[in-house]
Amino acid sequence: MSARSGGPGLPWLVADVGGTNARFGLVTRPGGQPESVAVLNVSQHQGLADAVAAYLADHAGGVRPVAACLAIAGPVDRDRYRLTNGVWEGSVTGLGIPGAVVLNDFEALALSLPYLAGADLVPLGGPPPPERAVKAVLGPGTGLGVGGLVPAGDGWVPLPGEGGHVSVPVVTDLEMEVARALRADGLPYVDAEHLLSGTGLPRLHRGLALVRGETPEPITAGEITSSADPACVETVEVFLALLGGFTANVALTLGARGGVYLGGGVLPRLAGRIGGSAFRRRFETTTPPLTPYLASIATLLIVAEYPALTGAAAWLALRSSNVERP
């Protein structure tokens, strides 16, 4: 993160924009947490500029932010962004906010990790993580995000990425059959996000039905996670097992001895079911020679309400302190 002349004052606008919802907040005092948080439906706005204008007018009293950090669920190239699971794309320079910057959403989520504690987190196995060690963060929402956080001096450097689009980590015969069935059904390839996301849950449910020789019925992710129907229960069980293997792959890739943190909008709905699932067992045993290594890494569920907004605020605070430092 480079210093810029004329450090930002206040208030700051922070945002976490996904394929379904755009969350906005304001930071109005030094070191403060985002306030006046509002959630806007992405489909009801023509683009990011329209959503920002609506938030400021309807939820922030028409204030004019002097800086902004907007976390976007998709690839980011300097000032430009594109929603992976949406139609919004463009440049944040067109927002009319001086010093507006854009981050990948899991880059912002990674920046929030040092600020999460206590009731913000639910342990999912492993020993307590050390504070100063590489951390990974991932999570299924509309898509599947991945990021990292690396210690650097007294601070941290976030690692953005598109790790949700790696190959799906199928291991069991059933999982392989599901992947084959979905490809035969017209899916040209099966990556992790295709199954491990809010849009992936219905696809996984369909794949399991195809394997059983049944005619799949349309169903939503919310219906799957809340239903006691055996097919829905099996879908969640396979989902959590696959997620355990995927989480292990991320931990191994980043060397995340500081823990792997799971976020996104899907998993909080499954918080009571993860512990009794194959998630942690698959995490530890996905690569048998490295089972002791993986067993020493904590997995934790993020249940804080708006952590990416905290991360975006942390980015602006760090930039401000870098500018003001003599």
C-alpha positions as CSV (number, residue, x, y, z in Angstrom):
1,M,0.0,0.0,0.0
2,S,1.6,3.2,-1.1
3,A,1.3,6.6,0.5
4,R,-0.5,9.3,-1.4
5,S,-0.2,13.1,-0.9
6,G,-3.0,14.8,0.8
7,G,-4.2,12.1,3.2
8,P,-7.9,11.4,3.4
9,G,-10.0,13.2,6.0
10,L,-13.4,12.1,7.1
11,P,-16.0,10.8,6.5
12,W,-15.0,7.7,4.5
13,L,-17.3,5.5,2.5
14,V,-16.7,1.8,2.7
15,A,-18.4,-0.9,0.7
16,D,-18.6,-4.7,0.2
17,V,-20.2,-5.5,-3.1
18,G,-21.1,-9.1,-4.0
19,G,-23.1,-10.6,-6.8
20,T,-26.4,-10.3,-4.8
21,N,-26.0,-7.5,-2.2
22,A,-23.9,-4.3,-1.8
23,R,-23.2,-3.3,1.8
24,F,-22.3,0.3,2.5
25,G,-21.1,2.1,5.6
26,L,-19.5,5.3,6.8
27,V,-16.5,5.9,9.0
28,T,-17.0,9.2,10.7
29,R,-14.3,9.3,13.3
30,P,-10.6,8.3,13.5
31,G,-10.3,4.6,14.4
32,G,-14.1,4.2,14.2
33,Q,-16.1,1.3,12.9
34,P,-18.4,1.6,10.0
35,E,-21.7,3.2,10.9
36,S,-25.1,3.8,9.1
37,V,-24.6,0.4,7.4
38,A,-27.2,-0.4,4.7
39,V,-27.6,-3.4,2.4
40,L,-28.7,-2.7,-1.2
41,N,-29.9,-5.3,-3.7
42,V,-27.4,-5.3,-6.7
43,S,-30.1,-6.2,-9.2
44,Q,-32.1,-3.0,-8.3
45,H,-29.3,-0.6,-9.4
46,Q,-27.8,0.0,-12.8
47,G,-24.3,0.1,-11.5
48,L,-21.9,0.9,-8.7
49,A,-22.3,4.7,-9.1
50,D,-26.0,4.4,-8.9
51,A,-25.9,2.3,-5.8
52,V,-23.4,4.7,-4.1
53,A,-25.6,7.6,-4.9
54,A,-28.7,5.8,-3.5
55,Y,-26.8,4.9,-0.3
56,L,-25.5,8.4,0.3
57,A,-28.9,10.0,-0.4
58,D,-31.1,7.5,1.4
59,H,-29.0,6.2,4.3
60,A,-26.2,8.7,4.9
61,G,-28.0,12.0,5.0
62,G,-26.5,13.1,1.7
63,V,-22.9,13.5,3.1
64,R,-20.0,13.8,0.7
65,P,-17.2,11.3,1.5
66,V,-13.7,12.6,1.1
67,A,-12.3,9.0,0.5
68,A,-13.7,5.6,-0.2
69,C,-12.6,2.0,-0.2
70,L,-14.9,-0.4,-2.1
71,A,-14.5,-4.1,-1.9
72,I,-15.7,-5.9,-5.1
73,A,-16.4,-9.6,-5.6
74,G,-14.3,-10.0,-8.7
75,P,-11.1,-9.2,-10.4
76,V,-9.6,-5.7,-9.7
77,D,-7.0,-3.9,-11.9
78,R,-5.9,-0.7,-10.3
79,D,-9.1,1.5,-10.4
80,R,-11.1,-0.9,-12.5
81,Y,-13.4,-3.7,-11.3
82,R,-15.7,-6.3,-12.7
83,L,-18.3,-8.4,-10.7
84,T,-17.7,-12.0,-11.5
85,N,-21.3,-13.0,-10.8
86,G,-22.9,-9.8,-11.9
87,V,-23.0,-7.1,-14.7
88,W,-21.4,-4.2,-12.8
89,E,-18.0,-3.1,-14.2
90,G,-16.1,0.1,-14.6
91,S,-13.8,2.4,-12.8
92,V,-14.1,3.9,-9.3
93,T,-12.8,7.2,-10.7
94,G,-16.3,7.9,-12.0
95,L,-17.8,7.9,-8.6
96,G,-16.9,11.5,-7.9
97,I,-15.2,10.7,-4.6
98,P,-11.6,11.8,-4.2
99,G,-9.2,9.0,-3.4
100,A,-11.6,6.3,-4.1
101,V,-9.9,2.9,-4.3
102,V,-11.2,-0.6,-5.1
103,L,-10.1,-3.9,-3.6
104,N,-11.1,-7.5,-4.2
105,D,-13.7,-8.4,-1.6
106,F,-11.5,-11.1,0.0
107,E,-8.6,-8.7,0.1
108,A,-10.7,-6.5,2.3
109,L,-12.0,-9.5,4.3
110,A,-8.3,-10.6,4.9
111,L,-7.6,-7.1,6.3
112,S,-10.3,-7.5,8.8
113,L,-8.8,-10.7,10.4
114,P,-6.6,-9.0,13.0
115,Y,-9.7,-7.1,14.3
116,L,-11.9,-10.2,14.7
117,A,-12.0,-11.8,18.2
118,G,-14.4,-13.4,20.7
119,A,-18.0,-13.6,19.4
120,D,-16.8,-12.7,15.9
121,L,-15.4,-16.2,15.4
122,V,-16.6,-19.8,15.9
123,P,-13.7,-22.4,16.2
124,L,-14.0,-25.3,13.8
125,G,-11.1,-27.4,14.9
126,G,-7.3,-27.1,15.5
127,P,-5.3,-25.3,18.2
128,P,-5.7,-21.5,18.7
129,P,-3.9,-19.7,15.9
130,P,-0.7,-17.7,16.5
131,E,-1.2,-14.0,16.0
132,R,1.8,-13.3,13.7
133,A,1.6,-15.9,11.0
134,V,0.2,-16.2,7.5
135,K,-3.6,-16.3,7.5
136,A,-5.9,-17.5,4.8
137,V,-9.6,-16.5,4.3
138,L,-12.1,-18.1,2.0
139,G,-15.9,-18.4,1.8
140,P,-18.9,-19.3,-0.3
141,G,-21.3,-16.5,-1.0
142,T,-22.8,-16.0,-4.4
143,G,-19.4,-17.1,-5.6
144,L,-16.3,-18.5,-3.8
145,G,-13.7,-16.1,-2.6
146,V,-10.1,-16.6,-1.4
147,G,-7.5,-14.3,0.0
148,G,-4.6,-14.2,2.4
149,L,-2.8,-12.0,4.9
150,V,0.9,-12.0,5.4
151,P,2.8,-10.4,8.4
152,A,5.1,-7.5,7.3
153,G,7.0,-5.6,9.9
154,D,4.4,-4.4,12.4
155,G,1.6,-4.6,9.9
156,W,0.1,-6.9,7.3
157,V,-0.1,-7.3,3.6
158,P,-3.3,-8.7,2.0
159,L,-3.1,-11.2,-0.9
160,P,-6.0,-11.0,-3.3
161,G,-6.6,-13.8,-5.7
162,E,-9.2,-15.8,-7.7
163,G,-8.6,-19.1,-6.0
164,G,-12.3,-20.0,-6.1
165,H,-11.9,-20.9,-9.7
166,V,-9.3,-23.7,-9.2
167,S,-10.4,-27.3,-10.0
168,V,-13.0,-28.7,-7.7
169,P,-11.4,-31.0,-5.1
170,V,-13.3,-34.2,-5.7
171,V,-12.0,-37.2,-3.7
172,T,-14.6,-39.8,-3.2
173,D,-16.2,-42.0,-6.0
174,L,-19.5,-40.2,-5.4
175,E,-17.9,-36.7,-5.8
176,M,-16.2,-37.8,-9.0
177,E,-19.5,-39.2,-10.3
178,V,-21.2,-35.9,-9.6
179,A,-18.6,-33.9,-11.5
180,R,-18.9,-36.3,-14.5
181,A,-22.7,-36.1,-14.4
182,L,-22.6,-32.3,-14.4
183,R,-20.2,-32.2,-17.3
184,A,-22.4,-34.7,-19.2
185,D,-25.4,-32.4,-18.3
186,G,-23.8,-29.5,-20.2
187,L,-21.3,-27.9,-17.7
188,P,-18.1,-27.6,-19.8
189,Y,-15.8,-27.8,-16.7
190,V,-16.3,-28.0,-13.0
191,D,-14.3,-25.6,-10.8
192,A,-14.6,-25.2,-7.1
193,E,-17.0,-22.3,-7.3
194,H,-19.4,-24.3,-9.4
195,L,-20.2,-26.4,-6.3
196,L,-18.9,-24.5,-3.3
197,S,-21.1,-21.4,-3.4
198,G,-24.6,-20.2,-3.1
199,T,-25.1,-20.8,-6.8
200,G,-23.2,-24.1,-6.5
201,L,-25.5,-25.7,-3.8
202,P,-28.4,-26.1,-6.3
203,R,-25.9,-27.4,-8.9
204,L,-24.5,-29.9,-6.4
205,H,-28.1,-31.0,-5.5
206,R,-28.8,-31.5,-9.3
207,G,-25.6,-33.5,-9.8
208,L,-26.5,-35.8,-6.9
209,A,-29.9,-36.4,-8.4
210,L,-28.4,-37.1,-11.8
211,V,-26.1,-39.7,-10.2
212,R,-29.1,-41.4,-8.6
213,G,-30.9,-41.5,-11.9
214,E,-33.6,-39.0,-10.7
215,T,-35.1,-36.0,-12.5
216,P,-33.7,-32.9,-10.7
217,E,-36.3,-30.4,-9.4
218,P,-35.4,-26.7,-9.3
219,I,-34.4,-25.6,-5.8
220,T,-32.7,-22.7,-4.1
221,A,-29.7,-22.7,-1.8
222,G,-31.8,-21.4,1.0
223,E,-34.3,-24.3,0.6
224,I,-31.4,-26.8,0.6
225,T,-29.8,-25.5,3.8
226,S,-33.1,-25.3,5.7
227,S,-34.7,-28.6,4.5
228,A,-34.7,-31.9,6.3
229,D,-35.3,-33.7,3.0
230,P,-32.8,-36.5,2.7
231,A,-31.6,-35.2,-0.7
232,C,-31.0,-31.8,0.8
233,V,-29.2,-33.2,3.8
234,E,-26.9,-35.2,1.6
235,T,-26.2,-32.1,-0.5
236,V,-25.1,-30.2,2.5
237,E,-23.0,-33.2,3.7
238,V,-21.2,-33.5,0.4
239,F,-20.8,-29.7,0.2
240,L,-19.1,-29.5,3.6
241,A,-16.8,-32.4,2.8
242,L,-15.7,-30.8,-0.4
243,L,-15.2,-27.5,1.4
244,G,-12.9,-29.3,3.9
245,G,-10.7,-30.5,1.1
246,F,-10.7,-27.1,-0.6
247,T,-9.9,-25.3,2.7
248,A,-6.9,-27.7,3.1
249,N,-5.7,-26.9,-0.4
250,V,-5.8,-23.2,0.4
251,A,-4.0,-23.7,3.7
252,L,-1.2,-25.7,2.0
253,T,-0.8,-23.2,-0.8
254,L,-0.4,-20.2,1.5
255,G,1.3,-22.0,4.4
256,A,-1.5,-20.6,6.6
257,R,-0.2,-21.5,10.0
258,G,-2.0,-18.5,11.4
259,G,-5.3,-20.2,10.6
260,V,-7.9,-20.4,7.9
261,Y,-10.9,-18.2,8.3
262,L,-14.2,-19.0,6.6
263,G,-16.5,-16.2,5.6
264,G,-19.2,-15.6,3.0
265,G,-23.0,-15.6,3.3
266,V,-23.6,-19.4,3.1
267,L,-21.7,-20.9,6.0
268,P,-23.3,-18.9,8.9
269,R,-26.6,-20.7,8.0
270,L,-24.7,-24.0,8.4
271,A,-22.8,-23.1,11.6
272,G,-24.5,-25.7,13.7
273,R,-23.8,-28.5,11.2
274,I,-20.2,-28.0,10.3
275,G,-18.9,-29.6,13.5
276,G,-20.7,-32.9,12.9
277,S,-19.8,-33.0,9.2
278,A,-16.7,-34.4,7.4
279,F,-15.3,-30.8,7.0
280,R,-12.5,-31.0,9.6
281,R,-11.7,-34.6,8.9
282,R,-11.3,-33.9,5.2
283,F,-9.3,-30.8,6.0
284,E,-6.8,-32.8,8.0
285,T,-6.6,-35.9,5.8
286,T,-6.9,-34.6,2.2
287,T,-3.1,-35.0,1.8
288,P,-2.1,-37.9,4.1
289,P,1.6,-37.1,4.3
290,L,0.8,-33.7,5.6
291,T,-1.9,-34.6,8.1
292,P,0.2,-33.5,11.1
293,Y,0.8,-30.2,9.4
294,L,-2.8,-29.6,8.6
295,A,-4.0,-30.8,12.1
296,S,-1.9,-28.0,13.6
297,I,-3.8,-25.3,11.6
298,A,-6.9,-23.7,13.1
299,T,-10.1,-23.4,11.1
300,L,-12.5,-20.7,12.2
301,L,-15.9,-19.5,11.0
302,I,-16.4,-15.7,10.7
303,V,-19.8,-14.7,12.1
304,A,-19.2,-11.0,12.4
305,E,-21.9,-9.2,10.5
306,Y,-19.9,-6.9,8.2
307,P,-16.2,-7.9,8.4
308,A,-15.3,-6.7,4.9
309,L,-16.4,-3.2,5.8
310,T,-14.0,-3.3,8.8
311,G,-11.3,-4.4,6.4
312,A,-12.0,-1.6,4.0
313,A,-11.9,0.9,6.8
314,A,-8.6,-0.6,8.0
315,W,-7.1,-0.1,4.5
316,L,-8.1,3.6,4.5
317,A,-6.8,4.0,8.1
318,L,-3.4,2.5,7.1
319,R,-3.2,4.7,4.0
320,S,-4.0,7.7,6.1
321,S,-1.4,6.9,8.7
322,N,1.2,6.3,5.9
323,V,0.5,9.7,4.4
324,E,0.6,11.5,7.7
325,R,3.7,9.8,9.0
326,P,6.7,12.3,8.9
